[in-house]
Amino acid sequence: MLIEECPIIGVNVRVWLFWSYLRRPRLSRFLVGCIPVAVLNVFQFLKLYSSWGDMSELIINGYFTVLYFNLVLRTSFLVINRRKFETFFEGVAAEYALLEKNDDIRPVLERYTRRGRMLSISNLWLGAFISACFVTYPLFVPGRGLPYGVTIPGVDVLATPTYQLVFVLQVYLTFPACCMYIPFTSFYATCTLFALVQIAALKQRLGRLGRHSGTVATTGHSPCTLFAELKECLKYHKQIIQYVHDLNSLVTHLCLLEFLSFGMMLCALLFLLSISNQLAQMIMIGSYIFMILSQMFAFYWHANEVLEQSLGIGDAIYNGAWPDFEEPIRKRLILIIARAQRPMVIKVGNVYPMTLEMFQKLLNVSYSYFTLLRRVYN
C-alpha cells in the first residue's frame, strides 16, 4: 500500500506530496510555495523590530510572525527529515494493511479512520476559513493595512502600487502557508489515533489468549501453542512502543516550540482582547485565540488518549484467562503487566509528558501572566 493510499494518513500525505515536501523535491513547488513564505517571515521579523510603541500593532504582528515562523520551522524539519517521515509513513501503511485483514479489529480501525479523516479535512477547512479572515480583516479597518505587517528595506509598502502588489501577494501566500501549518497538526492527531488502534488490537489479542474455543483446561491448548501466542503479543507490544517512540521523535521538539511560543501569545492576545474597543478587531482576536487553543488541544488530547489506553494493557491481561495458564506463562504475563505500568507517552521536548493536565497547567500559566500584565497596564 502506498502511503498516499493509506486512508488514515492519506489526506495529510497528499497535501505534502503536492507541495513536494515528501519524496523527490520539485524546485518549482518550492519557488511558488515554501521559499516565498520563508521570505515573507523575514520581512515580518523586520516589521516586528520596528513596531515598538503601539501595543496593539506589536501583539498582532508578533502573533503572525510567530505563527509563520512556526510553520516555516515545521516544513523545514519535514523536508530535512524527509526520509525519516517517509519510512514512518511506510510503516503505518504496512501495518494498516495487516490490521485491515483482521475481522475482529476492522470495526475499530474503520471508526478511528473516519475520525482521523474527518479531523484532517475539518482542520483544512478551519485553516482555510481563518486564513480568509486573516486576509480580509484589513478591509474592515480605517486606513491602509496589510494582512501581515512587513517591512521591506527601502520600500514604502503602503504606497501605490506597491501596497496593492504586496496585498495580493500576501493573499496568495496564505494558501501555501495554510498547507504548511495545518497538515502537521493533523498528521500528529491521525498517527496517535493509529497508535490507539494498535493498542486496541493488542488488548484484544491479550484478552483472548487461550480462549479461541474455551479455556486452556477445556480446549487442551498446549503450553507451546500458548507460549507462541504470548510471544507474538510481546513482539507486538514492543512494536507499538517503538511506534510511539518514533512518533515522539518526530514531534517532540516542535511541541516544545508550540508550548513556549503559543503560551506566550495566548497571554498577549487575551490582554489585547481586554483592551480592544473595535468590534472587527475583537472578532479577529477571538479567532486567533480559537486557532491557538484548537491546535494545542488537538496535540494534548490525543497524546493523553495514548497514555491512558496504554495503561489499560495490564487490565486486558488481568481480565483474561490467566488463572488457567501454567506458572511459566503467568510469570511472563506479569512481566507484560509490569511494563504496561510505564505508559507510552509523547513528551514536550522529551521532558514533560503531553497530557490534559499539562494542557490545563499551560492555560493556567497563560491566564496568570495575563492578569499580571493587565494589572500592570492599569
HELIX and SHEET records of a PDB file:
HELIX    1   1 ILE A    3  GLU A    5  5                                   3    
HELIX    2   2 GLY A   10  PHE A   18  1                                   9    
HELIX    3   3 LEU A   27  VAL A   32  1                                   6    
HELIX    4   4 CYS A   34  SER A   50  1                                  17    
HELIX    5   5 MET A   55  ILE A   80  1                                  26    
HELIX    6   6 ARG A   82  GLU A  100  1                                  19    
HELIX    7   7 ARG A  106  THR A  136  1                                  31    
HELIX    8   8 TYR A  137  PHE A  140  5                                   4    
HELIX    9   9 THR A  162  GLY A  207  1                                  46    
HELIX   10  10 VAL A  216  THR A  219  1                                   4    
HELIX   11  11 PRO A  223  ILE A  275  1                                  53    
HELIX   12  12 LEU A  279  LEU A  311  1                                  33    
HELIX   13  13 ILE A  313  TYR A  318  1                                   6    
HELIX   14  14 TRP A  322  ASP A  324  5                                   3    
HELIX   15  15 GLU A  327  ALA A  340  1                                  14    
HELIX   16  16 LEU A  356  TYR A  377  1                                  22    
SHEET    1   A 2 LYS A 347  VAL A 348  0                                        
SHEET    2   A 2 TYR A 352  PRO A 353 -1                                        
END                                                                             
